[in-house]
């Protein structure tokens, strides 16, 4: 197990002789990760038989040079490398939706067809910051689809259902969609014993490293969910 974890947490995934392989690279594997790292390109030069790491920006003399391990959120960093970063732009919150009970059979069947076959429509979504927004169009489309009445869904097929992601179906439908996601977020936030503000105070007071990493993780989760709630409130106010 130790050997497996040592390799998995330190090996580089590269292409050697046109084949994907994992390689242990002495010295390179001591480089620390950061999402804004200067070193981002890693590859094996088959002609010179050398491993190359390239910088995309200037590296000032005397400063630590970081390597981008990948677009990893804090849950992945904790799981595979044992640390987490504050304000990680790759942080993600998993959202699970449920189909509605006691719905008319034909309507329910059509919705399940869209969820199974239409691109972007899912019951599982990731909340993450993309282009300054957390609540993305596919999530809103999925929520709208869940709450569509038989009359509202009548005019949609696999050819045009994507339109649901970009427009309000009806005021009532939009309110239901927003309320559903807000309730999910409120429930997830209630599972934490503290607020983001209380976590910030605890961090400032000083904590052991392992606790600091845990706080970075959960503060990142809370920040995304609170941002999502603000976006939903704005949508509701603009109806």
Secondary structure, 3 states (H helix, E strand, C coil): CHHHHHHHHHCEEEEECCEEEEECCCCHHHCCECCCCCEEEEEEECCCCEEEEEECCCCCCCCCCCECCCCCCHHHHHHHHCCCCCCCCCCCEEEECCCCCCCCHHHHHHHHHHHHHCCCCCCEEEECCECCECCCHHHHHHHHHHHCCHHHHCCCCCCCHHHHHHCCCCHHHHHHHHHHHHHHHHHHHHCCCCCHHHHHHHHHHCCCHHHHHHHHHHHHHHHHHHHHHHHHHHHHHCC
